[in-house]
Amino acid sequence: APPECPFCGEAAGRELEEHVRVRHGHLLGAPGAGNGEQLYECPMCSLTCTNIQILEEHVDLHLEEHNFSEGGNIRDLELAQQLQTEEHERQRSEEEKREREEFKKLQRQYGLDNSGGFKQQFLKNMEREVDRGRMQPFEYHKRKADMLESLASGIDDGKTKTSGVIEALCKYYQNENKDVRRVWLSAGVDHFHSSLGDRGWGCGYRNFQMLLSSLLQNSFYNDCLRDTTLIPSIPKIQSMIEDAWREGFDPHGASHFNNRLHGSKAWIGACEIYSLLTSLRIKCQIIDFHKPTGLMGTHPRLFEWILHYYSTDSEGGAKVVCTSKPPIYLQHQGHSRTVVGIEEKKNKSLCLLLFDPGCSSQEMQKLLKQNSDGNAVKLLRKFVGSLKEKQYQIVAVDGVLSLEEKAACCRASQVLTSEKIP
């Protein structure tokens, strides 16, 4: 409240001194008045009084006003600090909540949320199919029994496999006279697509199965694969990668998965494929195309590298070259595919031929028809303008390792780096 006049009690505010002089001047003496009265001057505003009691009351009002002002400032400061602290805590709490939600989202996206693996997803999706009337109960029980048998043996059941596509492509290109000047193909690659058990996360495993299907048909790799004569199931592949980690391959990558893949829906990439192949004594390398090398975010260097990979050992001028080269594992953010060949057009442009795990058996089987008019081949073709991700990685097989070379690769993988194409 504003200070009150000591003479009349009226609220005078900042004009207290003027109020006293005008309204109560008769009670005050003037300095040097010469009337012999004792004068008392206020030490705070220089107001002069003739009565000591009046002066004391006047000074008390000054002190009360000062104390009120000080107390108000302190309370305002404390309140401001409290509000600032509360706002900071609220923001920190919201940020922590947002980070937890993002982390859980990433865990779900990459299969690290402990929600089960291939078996659990397979059963859950089949139950959903039965509930929707798209699968009969007897089929559910049969497929469940087949799935459990496959898991027990560690061998893929082959229900998502399509064989003979490479052979059909050879025949197609022999008769194709439009714009393909030359084509190189990997030998004997089976196509595998995702199933009810790995839909949404199994592309890396399916691409490994494609690569392995070609290696198993090449006698050069018989010694490396004598313990892997059939295509393993996805849970078995997960266990094989864990075995490679236990041997000492890629400890940094293993720690990302807490050294465990089996029983999860964890995505794998080029590093896991490299570790697995090398643990089998299969010589390979990771090539990193870490930035676009062409216009509009394209990667012509990637196409040139793959052309060189296929054409290095080929001789003569045959239009269709069925090489002994294994297919190439191709990785980019969020997906992976398998390169099974490359076309060179008459205008010198290049076109990759890719097996995609996301493509169904029904679509792939269209390529097996003898009267194919080329439309089915469009499923496989990817031109330079079609691959515009920021980065690509490939894993390319290049022979067999001795035990000493395998041990050296294991040591090197502990600081695993890929070769980067500038």
Disulfide bonds with the S-S distance in Angstrom:
none
